[in-house]
Amino acid sequence: MKHLSNKIQRPILFLSFAIFLLLIAVRCKGGGAPDYINDDSGSTNSSIDIPPLTGNVPLEIPFPKNFDFNSPPISARPFFDIFSWEMFVALSWPTEGNNRGVPKNPTDESTFLNMTNTTPVVWVSYKNQFDLFGQKDQRPSAWNSWDNPVNPCEGSSTINHVFGTAKGATLNGNEIDEAFSFPLIDQEKNYTLFEMRYNKEQYNFVRGQDDDPSSWLYLKKNLVNKWIETKDSIVMPESSAPDTYGALMVKAAWKELTDRDNAEDYYVINEEVYDSYGGCSTKTMGLVGIHLVQKLKGFEQWIWSSFEHRNNIPGQGSQEPYSFNNGTDTPATTGGWANRPDGTAAVDTNDRVATQVTRFNEIPTTPKDSSTVDINRIYQERLKNTVWKNYQLVITQWPTNSESFIIYGNPGGIYPEGSGDPFPVNGCTNTAAETYFQSPNDATGKGGNSCISCHYQTSQSDFSWSLTLRSH
C-alpha cells in the first residue's frame, strides 16, 4: 500500500467563483478519492447552489467538472458537506409502506416537504443491531421481515426500536452508555438512548447467504475464519455511481420528550420501545443526533457525516431550552462537559445529575462563504417548513488518500497515515454521541476524537465496531 507521505503534493489553486457555479451542472463520474494534503487553510468567494431534494441516496460526491484535485482538502469541504446533506435528506425521506429502505416518490420533493414530524422514514425502517446480533442461537430474520425469532418485549408483535446494543447472546445492563464511555443525562434527568441500524447491503453482507453457513459473519467463528482466509480485512460492498448501493450504517441518539420540550421541533417516535434500564414501555422520543456512514467507491475508509439537533446546546443556530445545557455558565465545562456520571450503571432518577454540555469543536466556518455553517444555512432555509430545519451538520470526515490504508496494528498501521489520511484529522465529534471525547486529552486512549481514528482500530472488520464486538 502506498503512503501519503510518499506522494505529498502542494496545493496549486483554490476554487474560483466560476467553478462553484458549476457545482450542480456536472457530477464527477466513476470518481476516485482526491489526493490531498491536510492543510486547513484557504477560502472561496462563491455562491452555493444545492441539488434538488431526492429520496435517492447519493452515490458520488458532487464535484464540479473542473475541480482541482490537487487543491487542499478544505476546498473540497463544501462538496462533501452537500453530499452529507443529500444523504441526510434521502435517509429522512418517507418510506413506501412496510418496504424497508424504500423511499416513497423519491423524485417528488413535495413528498418530503409535506411530511409530518412523525412520518416513518427510510433510515428508521433499516434493520437494527438487535435484529442482527441479538437473536441468540437463532438465525436473524430476512431483510423484509418485521418479526424476529427473539423479541425483547413479550406480547408485542413488532419492536422497531431496541435501544442499547446486543452484545453476544444477551442485552447487557450498561447499554445506555455512549460508545466506550458514560451515560448522557439531559436537563430533565432522562438518559439519552442510542441505536445502530444497517441498510440492506450491509445487513445482508453480515447475515450471509441462507445456503452458505460459513458466510454468516454475525457468528464470531465465521468472522475469524474470514480474517484468516483473506489475510487482510473483510471488505463490505461499496456504493458507486450510477446505481450500485453499498454498505451504509446509521447511529442515532434520542431523548425522551417532556412538557419542557416543543415536540414539533423534533423528529418524533411515540411507540413501545425497549431499553436496558426501563425495559419495555411506550415512550415519546425526539431525535437529537445522528451519524450517517457510507462506504463509497474511492473512499474505502468510508465517509462519515454527523448531524445534531440545533437545540442540544448553546451555539450556532440554537434556541432555549437546551437539551443538554442549563442555559448558564455554571457549572463551567472542561473539554465540552461537566457533571459526567460517576459510573456507567443506570441509577434512579433522584440520583441523577443533568450533564452540562458545550461544544469544544466548533462547526467549521471555513472555507469562507462556503463553510459547513454556510451549507447548513442553505439547507435549513430550503427545509424551513419541515422539522428537518432544526438539524445541522456538525462535521463531514473523509479519507483523502484511500490507497494509504494499512490494517491497524500492522507495521505502519498508525493513524492518520495508515488510515487514508482523513480530513479533518481530529476534532470530529457529536455532542450527543461523543460528549466526553470532544477534546484530544479526554479522547486519549479511546481511539482519538474523530470518527475514522476511533473506527480505524477495527479496520480488520472494515471499520465496524459492531461487527467486531457484537458477533457472537
C-alpha positions in Angstrom: 0.0 0.0 0.0 1.2 3.5 -0.7 1.5 6.1 2.0 0.5 9.7 1.5 3.9 10.7 2.9 5.4 9.2 -0.2 3.3 11.4 -2.5 2.7 14.7 -0.8 1.6 17.4 -3.2 1.4 21.1 -2.6 -1.8 23.0 -3.1 -2.0 24.6 -6.5 -5.2 26.6 -6.8 -8.2 27.5 -4.7 -11.6 27.2 -6.2 -12.8 30.1 -8.2 -16.2 31.7 -8.4 -16.8 30.0 -11.8 -16.0 26.6 -10.5 -18.6 26.8 -7.8 -21.3 27.9 -10.3 -20.7 24.6 -12.0 -21.4 22.7 -8.8 -24.7 21.2 -9.8 -24.2 21.3 -13.6 -21.8 18.4 -13.8 -21.0 15.5 -11.5 -17.7 13.7 -11.5 -18.4 10.1 -12.7 -16.7 7.0 -11.5 -14.6 9.0 -9.1 -11.6 8.0 -7.2 -10.6 9.8 -4.0 -8.7 13.1 -4.5 -5.1 13.0 -3.2 -4.9 15.9 -0.8 -2.5 17.2 1.8 -4.0 18.1 5.2 -3.8 21.8 5.1 -6.7 23.6 6.8 -6.4 26.9 5.1 -8.0 28.6 2.1 -11.1 30.4 1.2 -13.5 30.8 -1.7 -15.8 33.6 -2.6 -18.8 31.8 -4.1 -22.4 31.3 -4.4 -23.5 27.8 -3.5 -26.5 26.1 -5.1 -27.9 22.8 -3.9 -29.2 19.8 -5.9 -32.9 19.0 -6.0 -34.1 17.2 -2.9 -34.4 13.5 -3.6 -35.1 10.3 -1.7 -32.3 8.5 -3.6 -29.2 8.0 -1.5 -26.2 9.9 -3.2 -23.6 7.6 -4.7 -20.9 10.2 -5.6 -19.5 13.5 -4.4 -20.9 16.4 -6.4 -17.6 17.8 -7.6 -17.8 20.3 -10.4 -16.3 19.4 -13.7 -13.2 21.5 -13.4 -12.4 20.8 -9.7 -8.7 20.7 -9.0 -8.0 17.5 -7.1 -4.5 18.8 -6.1 -6.1 21.6 -4.1 -6.1 21.3 -0.3 -8.9 19.3 1.3 -10.6 22.3 2.7 -11.5 23.3 -0.9 -13.5 20.1 -1.2 -15.3 20.5 2.1 -18.4 22.2 0.5 -19.0 19.3 -1.8 -18.6 16.7 1.0 -21.0 18.7 3.2 -23.5 18.8 0.4 -23.1 15.1 0.0 -23.8 14.7 3.7 -26.9 16.8 3.5 -28.1 14.8 0.4 -27.7 11.6 2.4 -29.5 13.1 5.4 -32.4 14.1 3.3 -32.6 10.8 1.4 -32.5 8.8 4.6 -35.1 11.0 6.3 -37.4 10.6 3.3 -40.9 9.0 3.9 -40.9 5.2 3.3 -43.0 3.3 0.9 -45.3 1.3 3.2 -43.5 -1.5 5.0 -40.9 -1.9 2.4 -37.6 -1.5 4.3 -35.3 1.2 2.9 -37.6 2.1 0.0 -38.4 5.8 -0.3 -41.9 6.9 -1.3 -42.0 9.0 -4.6 -38.2 9.7 -4.3 -38.1 12.3 -7.1 -41.1 14.3 -5.8 -39.9 17.0 -3.4 -43.4 17.6 -2.1 -43.4 14.1 -0.6 -40.5 15.2 1.7 -41.5 18.8 2.2 -45.1 17.9 3.3 -44.2 15.1 5.7 -45.0 15.4 9.4 -42.5 15.1 12.2 -43.8 11.6 12.9 -43.9 10.2 9.4 -42.0 6.9 9.2 -38.7 7.5 7.3 -36.2 5.4 5.4 -33.4 5.0 8.0 -35.8 4.1 10.8 -37.0 1.2 8.5 -33.5 -0.2 8.3 -32.7 -3.3 10.4 -31.3 -2.5 13.8 -28.4 -4.0 15.7 -30.7 -6.3 17.8 -32.2 -7.7 14.6 -28.7 -8.8 13.6 -26.8 -9.6 16.7 -29.4 -10.1 19.4 -31.0 -13.3 18.2 -29.0 -15.7 20.4 -28.7 -19.1 18.6 -31.4 -18.2 16.1 -30.7 -17.0 12.5 -31.5 -13.3 12.0 -34.7 -12.8 10.0 -34.6 -11.8 6.3 -34.4 -8.2 5.4 -38.1 -7.6 4.7 -39.3 -9.4 7.8 -40.6 -7.4 10.7 -40.6 -10.3 13.1 -37.6 -11.7 15.0 -37.1 -15.2 16.5 -36.1 -13.3 19.7 -38.3 -10.5 20.9 -37.3 -8.5 24.0 -40.9 -7.5 24.7 -43.3 -10.3 25.4 -46.7 -10.0 23.7 -45.5 -7.4 21.2 -45.6 -8.5 17.6 -43.1 -5.9 16.4 -40.5 -3.8 18.3 -38.7 -1.5 15.9 -36.7 0.4 18.5 -34.4 -1.6 20.7 -32.2 1.0 22.4 -28.8 -0.1 23.5 -26.9 -2.8 21.6 -26.9 -6.5 21.6 -23.6 -7.9 23.0 -23.3 -11.6 22.3 -26.4 -13.5 23.0 -27.9 -11.1 25.5 -28.7 -7.5 26.1 -26.3 -6.5 28.9 -27.1 -3.9 31.6 -24.9 -1.0 30.7 -26.3 -0.3 27.2 -27.3 3.3 28.0 -23.7 4.5 27.7 -22.2 6.4 24.8 -19.7 4.3 22.9 -16.8 3.3 25.2 -17.9 6.0 27.7 -20.6 7.1 30.1 -24.3 7.9 30.0 -25.6 11.3 28.8 -28.3 12.7 31.1 -30.5 15.5 29.7 -31.9 18.5 31.6 -35.0 16.5 32.7 -32.6 13.8 34.1 -33.5 11.3 31.5 -30.9 9.1 29.8 -30.1 9.7 26.2 -30.7 6.4 24.3 -28.8 5.1 21.3 -29.4 2.7 18.4 -27.5 1.4 15.4 -29.1 0.5 12.1 -27.8 -1.0 8.8 -29.1 -0.7 5.2 -30.0 -3.8 3.1 -26.5 -4.2 1.6 -24.7 -4.1 5.0 -27.2 -6.2 6.8 -27.3 -9.0 4.2 -23.5 -9.0 4.0 -23.2 -9.7 7.7 -26.3 -12.0 7.8 -24.8 -14.0 4.9 -26.4 -16.4 2.5 -29.0 -18.9 3.6 -27.3 -21.8 1.8 -23.8 -21.0 3.0 -23.4 -21.1 6.8 -19.7 -20.1 6.5 -20.9 -16.7 5.3 -22.8 -15.9 8.5 -20.5 -13.2 9.8 -22.6 -12.4 12.9 -21.1 -15.6 14.2 -17.6 -15.0 15.6 -16.1 -18.2 14.3 -17.0 -17.3 10.7 -15.7 -13.7 11.1 -12.4 -15.1 12.4 -12.2 -17.6 9.6 -12.8 -14.8 7.1 -9.9 -12.8 8.6 -7.6 -15.8 8.3 -8.8 -16.5 4.8 -8.2 -13.0 3.5 -5.0 -12.4 5.5 -6.2 -8.8 5.5 -9.6 -7.4 6.4 -13.2 -8.2 5.3 -14.4 -5.8 2.6 -18.1 -4.7 2.7 -19.8 -3.8 -0.5 -19.2 -0.2 -1.7 -21.5 2.3 -3.3 -20.7 3.6 -6.8 -22.5 5.7 -9.4 -24.8 5.4 -11.2 -26.8 2.8 -9.4 -24.7 0.4 -7.2 -25.6 0.6 -3.5 -23.1 -0.5 -0.9 -22.9 -0.6 2.9 -24.4 2.2 4.9 -24.8 2.4 8.7 -26.7 4.8 11.0 -26.2 5.6 14.6 -28.9 7.7 16.3 -29.3 9.4 19.6 -32.7 10.0 21.1 -34.1 11.9 24.1 -37.3 11.4 26.0 -39.6 14.4 25.3 -41.4 16.1 28.2 -43.6 19.1 28.8 -40.4 21.2 28.7 -39.9 20.4 25.0 -41.7 21.5 22.0 -42.3 18.2 20.3 -42.9 19.9 16.9 -39.3 20.9 16.8 -38.1 17.2 16.8 -38.4 14.2 14.6 -40.5 12.0 16.9 -41.5 8.4 17.6 -44.2 7.5 20.0 -44.4 3.7 20.4 -43.4 0.8 22.5 -39.6 0.5 22.8 -37.0 -1.5 24.7 -34.2 0.0 26.7 -31.9 -1.8 29.1 -32.7 0.2 32.2 -36.5 0.6 31.7 -37.4 -2.5 29.9 -40.4 -2.4 27.5 -42.6 0.8 27.7 -44.2 3.3 25.4 -42.1 6.5 25.1 -42.2 9.7 23.1 -38.7 10.2 21.9 -37.1 13.0 19.9 -34.1 12.7 17.6 -31.1 14.7 18.9 -28.1 13.3 17.0 -27.3 11.0 14.1 -24.2 9.6 12.3 -24.5 8.6 8.7 -21.7 6.5 7.3 -21.5 5.2 3.7 -18.8 3.2 2.0 -18.2 4.9 -1.3 -16.0 3.9 -4.2 -12.7 5.7 -3.9 -13.3 6.3 -0.2 -12.7 2.9 1.2 -12.3 4.2 4.8 -16.0 5.4 4.4 -17.4 8.9 4.5 -18.6 10.0 8.0 -21.4 12.6 8.4 -22.6 13.7 11.8 -25.8 15.8 12.5 -27.2 17.2 15.7 -30.4 18.9 16.7 -29.7 22.7 16.9 -31.1 23.0 20.4 -28.9 20.4 22.0 -26.6 23.1 23.4 -25.9 26.8 23.1 -24.2 28.0 20.0 -24.6 28.2 16.2 -28.3 28.4 15.4 -29.6 27.2 18.8 -32.5 28.3 20.9 -33.5 27.6 24.5 -34.5 25.4 26.2 -31.4 23.3 25.5 -31.5 19.5 25.9 -28.0 19.2 27.4 -27.2 22.6 28.9 -29.0 24.6 31.6 -28.5 28.0 29.8 -25.9 29.3 32.2 -22.1 29.1 32.5 -22.5 27.1 35.8 -21.1 24.6 36.1 -18.1 25.5 33.9 -17.2 22.9 31.3 -13.8 21.5 30.6 -13.4 19.7 27.3 -17.0 20.4 26.5 -18.7 18.8 29.5 -19.3 18.9 33.3 -21.3 16.7 35.6 -20.4 13.5 33.9 -21.9 10.5 35.7 -19.5 8.8 38.2 -20.2 5.3 36.7 -21.7 3.5 33.7 -24.5 1.8 35.6 -28.1 3.2 35.5 -29.3 4.9 38.7 -32.7 6.1 39.9 -33.9 9.5 38.6 -33.4 11.2 42.0 -29.8 10.2 42.0 -29.1 11.6 38.5 -27.4 14.9 37.8 -28.0 16.6 34.4 -24.9 16.7 32.2 -23.7 20.2 31.3 -22.5 20.1 27.6 -20.9 22.8 25.4 -19.3 22.5 22.0 -15.5 22.0 22.2 -15.0 21.7 18.4 -16.9 24.4 16.6 -18.9 23.6 13.4 -16.4 24.6 10.6 -16.6 28.2 9.4 -14.1 27.6 6.6 -13.7 28.0 3.7 -15.1 31.5 3.7 -18.7 31.8 2.3 -19.0 28.0 1.7 -18.2 26.5 5.1 -20.3 23.9 6.9 -22.1 26.7 8.7 -22.9 28.3 5.3 -24.1 25.0 3.8 -26.3 24.4 6.9 -28.0 27.8 6.4 -28.8 27.0 2.8 -30.4 23.6 3.6 -32.2 25.0 6.7 -33.8 27.7 4.5 -34.7 25.1 1.9 -36.3 22.9 4.6 -37.8 25.8 6.6 -41.3 24.4 6.5 -40.2 20.9 7.8 -39.0 19.6 11.1 -35.6 19.0 9.4 -34.8 22.7 9.6 -33.9 22.1 13.2 -31.0 19.8 12.4 -27.5 20.8 11.4 -24.4 19.1 10.0 -21.6 19.4 12.5 -18.8 17.6 10.5 -18.0 15.6 7.5 -14.9 13.4 7.6 -13.4 11.5 4.7 -10.2 9.8 3.6 -8.1 12.0 1.3 -5.9 9.1 0.1 -7.6 5.7 0.4 -4.6 3.9 -1.1 -2.6 4.6 2.1 -4.6 2.0 4.0 -2.7 -0.4 6.3 -4.6 -2.5 8.9 -4.4 -1.0 12.3 -1.6 -2.5 14.4 0.3 -3.9 11.3 3.7 -2.3 10.6 2.9 1.2 9.5 -0.7 0.8 10.6 -0.9 4.1 12.6 -3.3 7.0 12.4 -3.7 9.1 10.3 -1.3 8.0 7.5 -2.3 4.3 7.7 -6.0 5.1 7.5 -6.3 7.1 4.3 -5.1 10.4 5.8 -8.5 11.7 6.8 -9.6 15.3 6.7 -10.1 16.7 9.2 -7.6 14.7 11.1 -9.1 15.3 14.5 -11.9 17.2 16.3 -14.8 15.3 14.6 -17.3 14.8 17.4 -21.0 14.9 18.1 -22.1 16.5 21.4 -24.9 13.9 21.8 -22.8 10.9 21.0 -19.2 11.7 21.8 -19.9 14.1 24.6 -16.9 13.1 26.8 -14.4 12.6 24.0 -14.6 16.1 22.4 -11.1 17.2 23.5 -7.9 15.4 22.5 -7.0 15.0 26.2 -10.2 13.2 27.0 -10.0 11.0 23.9 -6.5 9.8 24.6 -6.6 6.0 24.9 -10.1 5.9 23.5 -9.3 6.0 19.8 -9.0 9.7 19.4 -11.6 12.4 18.8 -12.6 11.7 15.3 -14.8 9.1 13.6 -12.1 7.5 11.5 -9.5 7.5 14.2 -11.8 5.5 16.5 -13.1 3.1 13.9 -9.6 2.6 12.4 -8.9 0.3 15.4 -11.4 -2.1 13.9 -10.2 -1.9 10.3 -10.0 -5.7 10.1 -13.8 -5.6 10.3 -14.0 -2.8 7.7 -14.3 -0.1 10.3 -17.2 -1.7 12.1 -17.1 -1.9 15.9 -20.5 -3.5 16.0 -19.3 -6.5 13.9 -16.1 -6.8 15.9 -17.7 -6.6 19.3 -21.3 -7.9 18.7 -20.6 -11.0 16.6 -21.0 -14.0 19.0 
